[in-house]
Amino acid sequence: MTKITVDLHTPVKKMKPMHGGGQPPLGGAGMTEYFHYLTEAGIPFSRLHDVGGVFGGGRFVDVPNLFRDFDADETDPRNYDFAFTDLLIKALVDAGVEPYFRLGTTIENQALVKAYRIYPPKDSLKWARICEHIIRHYTEGWADGFRYDIRYWEIWNEPEVQDRMMWMGTDEEYYELYDVAARHLKACFPHLKIGGYASCGFYAVAPAEEIDPVTRLPGTIPPSEHEKHLLTFFYGFFDYIRKHSSPIDFFSWHSYADVSRVRVMDRWLHEELEKLGYGGLETHLNEWNPYPTEYGTAHHSAEVAAMMIALQNGYTDAMMIYDMRTSTAPYCPLFDIKTNKPIHAYYTLAAFNELYKLGTEVECSSGLDRLYALAASNGKKHALLLSNLTGRSEELSFEGVDLGDACVYELGDSGKLAWAPNAGRIEQNGVMLILFR
C-alpha cells in the first residue's frame, strides 16, 4: 500500500503554466476550427515556431514571411504581409491562449542539401528593426495592427542544432545577432520580455541509460560530440552576453528525454545559471515531448503528466509541449492524426489545468519513487494529480484529506479521462485526477 500524504494548509508555490503547447492545431479551410480544444483544456501559451509546416507555410510568423524583401524599407507598412499571422494570433487570443512569439525562421530539415532562410541576417540591426515593427504591429497597433498582451518574444530557435538545420552561421555570429536584437528590442519595449535562445537541450549532463549487450548490466551512453557542443554553445552564449551586458529576460530550452533525465537537466540549468551570475532568470522548457514515437499510449500520457508534476516542483517557470498540430506524427501528441480528435496527452494537460486553476500548490508526497503526486487548492476546492511510472499497479491510501465525496477520473489505455469509482488503486502508466472539497 502506497500512502499519499497531503497538507492542504501548507502552501508550496504558485501553480505554474506547465501545460502550454507549441504551434496551434491549424485545420482545413476554416483553419481555426480546432482552437476550441485549447480553450477547453485551459492551454495558457502557444509557442509560434514551425507554424504552418515547411518555411512556415510561406505565410505564418517567420520573419521572411512577414517581411519578404530584406532590402525594402522596414518602416513602410506596405512591405509587411501580416494577413495569415493576424488571423492566427487573433484566433489564439479569442481562444484565451497567449501567443509566445518566436522571432526567426522555421527549421529547414534538408539544409545540408540547400539552405534558404537560416543564414545570419546580412544586417543584424536592420533585422532587429524589422522585429521591432512586427512587435509594434501586434502590441501597439502599428500598420492597422492590434494591442495584444503578448509578453514573450524569443530571438531565434536552436541555433546550435545538429546539421545546421536552424543556423548556417558560426556560434559567435548568433551571439552577436542576439546581442544586437535584444539591445534594440529591449530599448524599444522595456515592458516586454526578450530572450532566447531556445537551446536544443543538455543531454550530456543526464546521459541516457542502456543495457550492456555483453554483461547485461545497466550503464550509460556516453554523450555524443553534438551533445557536448550544446554545452559549449551554452557557456559561450552566456560568456558573450555577460561581457556585452546584453539584456535577457528569459532563457528557453528543449528536451525530448524522459522525465528522469529532464529533472537532472532542470536542476543543472538552475545551478549553472546561478554560477554564471544569472540566478533567478526565468527559464522555459518550451519544446519537449518524452518518447514522441509512443504518442497516443498510456505510457506517453503518464510521462507527460509526470513531467508537468516534476517541473512544477522543479525550477522551470513554464512549459510548452511540442506540439499542438493535428497532422504530423510523431510530433502531434495531443490529437489523432486521422480524426483530429483529442487523445491521451491532451487530457493530461486538461487534468493539469484543473490544478492550475486553483492557483496554489500545497504540500503533497507519495513516498514512492516514480509515483508522481501533486496537489493544489484555492482554500475551498482542492485537486490531486497522480502519475504512475513505477512499472506496476499500486494500491493507494491517503493521509490528511477526506476523499469521501471526491470526483475521481482515470486516464489509461482508454485515452480519455473517465470516471472511476474510487481512488484506491492506480494502474501501471495510469494518470489519476481527484477533485474534492
C-alpha positions in Angstrom: 0.0 0.0 0.0 1.4 3.4 -1.0 0.4 6.4 1.1 -0.3 9.8 -0.5 0.2 12.5 2.1 -1.4 15.9 1.6 -1.4 19.0 3.7 -3.9 21.5 2.4 -2.8 24.1 4.9 0.8 24.3 3.8 1.3 26.2 0.5 4.3 25.4 -1.6 4.3 27.8 -4.5 2.1 29.3 -7.2 0.9 26.8 -9.8 3.0 27.4 -13.0 1.8 27.3 -16.6 3.3 23.9 -17.4 0.5 22.8 -19.9 1.3 25.2 -22.8 2.0 23.9 -26.3 3.8 24.6 -29.5 2.1 25.7 -32.7 -1.7 25.5 -32.5 -3.9 22.9 -34.3 -4.4 24.6 -37.6 -7.2 23.0 -39.5 -8.5 22.9 -43.1 -10.5 25.6 -44.9 -11.6 27.2 -41.6 -8.0 27.0 -40.2 -9.0 27.6 -36.6 -11.9 25.2 -36.2 -10.0 23.1 -33.6 -8.9 26.0 -31.4 -11.9 25.4 -29.1 -10.0 22.4 -27.7 -7.3 24.8 -26.4 -9.9 26.8 -24.6 -11.5 23.7 -23.1 -8.1 22.5 -21.8 -7.1 25.9 -20.5 -3.9 25.9 -22.6 -2.0 29.0 -21.4 0.5 29.5 -24.2 1.0 28.6 -27.8 4.7 29.0 -28.9 4.7 30.1 -32.5 7.5 28.1 -34.0 7.4 25.8 -37.1 3.8 27.2 -37.7 2.2 26.0 -40.9 4.8 23.5 -42.0 7.9 23.9 -44.1 9.1 27.6 -44.4 6.2 28.5 -42.1 3.8 27.5 -44.8 5.1 30.6 -46.7 2.6 32.6 -44.8 2.9 32.4 -41.0 5.1 34.0 -38.3 8.6 33.6 -39.7 10.3 37.0 -40.3 10.9 36.2 -44.0 7.1 35.6 -44.4 6.2 38.8 -42.6 8.8 40.9 -44.3 9.5 39.3 -47.7 12.2 41.6 -49.2 15.0 42.3 -46.7 16.2 45.2 -48.8 12.9 47.0 -48.6 12.2 49.9 -46.2 11.3 48.4 -42.8 9.4 51.5 -41.7 6.9 51.2 -44.5 3.8 49.1 -43.6 3.3 48.2 -47.3 6.4 46.0 -47.1 4.9 43.7 -44.5 2.5 40.8 -45.0 0.6 40.2 -41.8 -2.6 38.6 -43.2 -2.3 35.0 -42.1 -0.4 35.7 -38.9 -3.1 38.2 -37.9 -5.7 35.5 -38.3 -3.7 33.1 -36.3 -3.0 35.4 -33.4 -6.5 36.8 -33.2 -7.9 33.2 -33.1 -5.5 32.3 -30.2 -6.3 35.4 -28.2 -10.0 34.8 -28.8 -9.5 31.2 -27.5 -7.9 32.6 -24.3 -4.4 31.4 -25.3 -1.4 33.8 -25.1 0.9 33.7 -28.2 4.6 33.1 -27.4 6.3 34.7 -30.4 9.4 33.2 -31.9 11.3 35.8 -34.0 13.2 33.9 -36.6 12.6 31.1 -39.1 11.2 27.6 -39.3 13.6 24.6 -39.2 15.0 23.5 -42.6 15.5 19.8 -42.2 17.2 19.4 -45.5 19.6 22.3 -45.0 22.6 20.2 -45.9 21.2 19.9 -49.5 20.5 23.7 -49.6 19.6 26.3 -47.0 17.4 29.2 -47.8 16.4 31.3 -44.8 18.7 30.2 -41.9 21.8 32.3 -42.7 22.7 35.1 -40.4 20.9 38.3 -41.4 23.2 40.5 -43.6 22.4 43.4 -41.3 21.7 42.4 -37.7 20.4 45.9 -36.7 18.0 46.1 -39.6 16.7 42.6 -38.7 16.2 43.9 -35.2 14.2 46.9 -36.6 12.1 44.6 -38.7 11.3 42.6 -35.5 10.6 45.9 -33.7 7.9 46.7 -36.3 6.4 43.2 -36.0 6.1 43.7 -32.3 4.6 47.2 -32.8 2.0 45.7 -35.1 0.8 43.2 -32.5 1.2 45.2 -29.3 0.9 48.9 -30.3 -1.5 48.9 -33.3 1.1 49.9 -35.9 0.2 49.2 -39.6 -3.5 48.7 -38.8 -2.5 46.2 -36.1 -3.5 45.2 -32.6 -2.9 45.9 -28.9 -2.5 42.4 -27.7 -0.8 41.5 -24.4 2.0 39.3 -25.9 4.7 39.2 -23.3 7.4 36.8 -24.6 9.5 37.5 -27.7 12.1 34.8 -28.4 15.2 35.5 -30.6 15.7 32.6 -33.0 15.4 28.9 -32.3 18.0 26.2 -31.7 21.0 28.0 -33.3 23.2 25.1 -32.2 21.1 22.3 -33.7 22.9 19.3 -35.3 23.5 19.5 -39.1 22.9 23.3 -39.0 19.2 23.0 -39.7 18.4 26.3 -38.0 21.6 28.4 -38.3 24.2 28.4 -41.0 26.4 30.9 -39.2 29.0 30.4 -36.5 28.3 30.4 -32.8 29.7 33.8 -32.4 27.5 35.2 -35.2 24.5 34.1 -33.3 25.7 35.6 -30.1 26.2 38.9 -32.0 22.7 38.7 -33.5 21.2 38.1 -30.1 23.1 41.0 -28.6 22.1 43.5 -31.3 18.5 42.4 -31.4 18.0 42.1 -27.6 19.5 45.5 -27.0 17.4 47.2 -29.7 14.1 45.5 -28.7 14.6 46.0 -25.0 15.2 49.7 -25.6 12.0 49.9 -27.7 9.9 47.8 -25.4 11.3 47.8 -21.8 8.0 46.3 -20.5 8.2 43.2 -22.7 10.2 40.1 -22.1 13.0 39.5 -24.6 15.0 36.3 -24.5 16.2 33.1 -26.1 17.9 31.1 -27.4 15.7 28.0 -27.5 18.6 25.6 -26.7 18.4 22.1 -28.1 19.0 20.9 -24.5 21.5 19.5 -22.1 21.6 15.7 -22.7 25.3 15.5 -21.9 24.6 16.2 -18.2 22.0 13.5 -18.0 23.2 10.6 -20.1 20.7 8.0 -21.3 20.8 4.6 -19.8 21.3 1.3 -21.7 21.9 -2.4 -21.0 25.4 -3.5 -22.0 24.9 -6.3 -24.6 27.7 -8.4 -23.2 27.4 -8.0 -19.4 23.7 -7.3 -19.5 24.3 -4.8 -16.7 22.9 -1.2 -16.8 25.1 1.6 -17.9 25.0 5.0 -19.6 25.5 6.0 -23.2 28.5 8.4 -23.5 27.5 11.9 -24.8 27.9 12.5 -28.5 30.1 15.3 -29.9 26.9 17.2 -30.7 25.6 16.8 -27.1 29.0 18.1 -25.9 28.7 21.1 -28.3 25.4 22.0 -26.9 27.1 22.8 -23.6 30.0 24.6 -25.3 27.4 26.8 -27.1 25.6 27.4 -23.8 28.7 28.6 -21.9 29.8 30.6 -24.9 26.5 32.4 -25.1 26.4 33.4 -21.5 30.0 34.5 -21.6 29.3 36.7 -24.6 26.1 38.3 -23.2 27.8 38.9 -19.8 30.8 40.7 -21.4 28.4 42.8 -23.6 25.8 43.4 -20.9 23.2 42.0 -23.3 19.6 42.1 -21.9 17.9 38.8 -21.3 14.6 38.3 -19.5 14.2 34.6 -20.0 16.2 31.6 -21.2 14.4 28.9 -23.2 15.5 25.3 -23.7 14.2 22.0 -25.2 14.3 18.3 -24.5 13.0 15.1 -25.9 14.2 13.0 -23.0 12.1 11.2 -20.4 11.2 12.8 -17.0 14.0 11.2 -15.1 16.6 12.8 -17.3 14.8 16.2 -17.6 14.7 16.5 -13.9 18.5 16.4 -13.9 18.7 18.9 -16.7 16.3 21.2 -14.9 18.4 21.3 -11.7 21.7 21.5 -13.7 20.4 24.6 -15.6 19.3 26.3 -12.4 22.6 25.7 -10.7 24.7 26.7 -13.7 22.7 30.0 -14.2 23.4 30.8 -10.6 27.1 30.2 -11.0 27.2 32.3 -14.1 25.5 35.3 -12.4 22.0 34.7 -13.8 20.3 33.3 -10.8 16.6 34.0 -10.8 16.4 34.2 -14.6 13.1 32.9 -15.9 13.6 29.5 -17.7 11.1 28.0 -20.1 11.1 24.4 -21.4 9.2 25.5 -24.5 9.8 22.4 -26.7 9.5 19.0 -25.1 8.0 15.6 -25.8 9.1 12.4 -24.0 9.0 9.2 -26.1 7.4 11.0 -29.1 7.0 7.8 -31.1 4.8 6.4 -28.3 2.3 9.3 -28.5 -1.3 8.0 -28.1 -0.4 5.5 -25.5 -0.9 5.3 -21.7 2.8 5.4 -21.1 3.3 8.6 -23.1 0.5 10.3 -21.2 1.8 9.2 -17.9 5.3 10.6 -18.8 3.6 13.9 -19.9 1.8 14.1 -16.5 4.9 13.2 -14.6 6.9 15.9 -16.4 4.5 18.6 -15.5 4.4 17.4 -11.9 8.1 17.1 -11.6 8.9 20.5 -13.1 6.1 22.2 -11.1 8.2 21.1 -8.2 11.5 22.0 -10.0 12.9 25.3 -11.3 11.4 25.7 -14.8 8.8 28.5 -14.9 6.8 27.5 -18.0 6.5 24.5 -20.4 5.2 24.1 -23.9 4.8 20.6 -25.3 5.8 20.1 -29.0 3.3 20.5 -30.2 -0.4 21.0 -30.8 -0.7 20.3 -34.5 -3.2 17.7 -35.7 -1.5 16.1 -38.7 2.2 15.3 -38.3 3.2 12.2 -36.4 5.0 11.8 -34.1 5.1 15.4 -33.1 1.4 15.9 -32.6 0.9 14.2 -29.2 -2.5 15.8 -28.4 -4.6 14.9 -31.4 -5.3 11.8 -33.5 -3.9 12.5 -37.0 -6.8 10.7 -38.7 -9.8 12.1 -36.8 -8.2 15.3 -35.4 -9.9 14.4 -32.1 -8.0 14.7 -28.7 -6.1 11.8 -27.4 -4.2 10.8 -24.2 -1.8 13.6 -23.7 -4.4 16.3 -24.4 -6.5 15.0 -21.5 -3.3 15.0 -19.3 -2.9 18.7 -20.0 -6.6 19.3 -19.3 -6.2 17.5 -16.0 -3.2 19.6 -15.0 -5.3 22.7 -15.8 -7.7 21.7 -13.0 -4.9 22.2 -10.6 -3.6 25.3 -12.3 -7.0 27.0 -12.0 -6.9 26.5 -8.2 -3.8 28.7 -8.1 -1.6 27.4 -5.3 0.3 24.2 -4.9 0.1 22.6 -1.5 2.3 20.1 0.3 1.9 16.6 -1.2 4.1 13.5 -1.4 3.8 9.9 -2.4 6.8 8.4 -0.7 7.4 6.2 -3.7 9.9 6.7 -6.4 8.3 7.3 -9.8 4.8 7.7 -8.4 4.4 11.4 -9.1 1.9 13.3 -7.0 0.8 17.0 -7.0 -1.9 18.8 -5.1 -3.4 22.3 -5.4 -6.0 24.3 -3.6 -7.8 27.7 -3.6 -8.9 27.2 0.0 -12.3 25.9 -0.9 -11.7 23.5 -3.7 -8.8 21.0 -4.0 -7.3 18.7 -6.5 -4.8 15.9 -6.8 -2.9 14.7 -9.9 -1.1 11.3 -9.8 1.0 9.6 -12.5 2.3 6.1 -12.1 5.6 5.2 -13.8 6.6 2.6 -11.2 6.1 -0.3 -13.7 3.3 -1.9 -11.7 -0.2 -1.2 -10.3 -0.2 0.5 -6.9 -2.8 0.3 -4.1 -3.3 3.8 -2.6 -4.2 5.3 0.7 -4.5 9.0 1.6 -3.5 10.9 4.7 -4.6 14.4 5.5 -7.6 14.6 3.2 -11.1 13.2 3.2 -11.9 11.9 -0.3 -15.4 10.6 0.7 -17.2 12.8 -1.8 -14.3 13.2 -4.3 -14.8 13.0 -8.0 -12.2 10.6 -9.4 -11.1 10.4 -13.0 -8.6 8.0 -14.6 -6.7 8.1 -17.8 -5.1 5.0 -19.1 -5.4 2.8 -22.2 -8.8 4.3 -23.0 -7.2 7.6 -23.9 -9.8 9.8 -22.1 -10.4 10.9 -18.6 -13.1 8.6 -17.4 -15.0 8.5 -14.1 -13.6 6.0 -11.6 -15.5 4.5 -8.6 -12.7 5.4 -6.1 -9.1 6.4 -5.7 -7.9 3.1 -4.1 -5.8 1.9 -7.0 -3.8 3.4 -9.8 -2.8 1.2 -12.7 0.7 1.0 -14.3 1.1 4.0 -16.6 -2.1 5.4 -15.2 -2.9 9.1 -14.6 -5.5 10.0 -11.9 -7.2 13.3 -11.3 -9.1 13.7 -8.0 -11.3 16.7 -7.3 -12.7 17.3 -3.8 -13.8 19.9 -1.3 
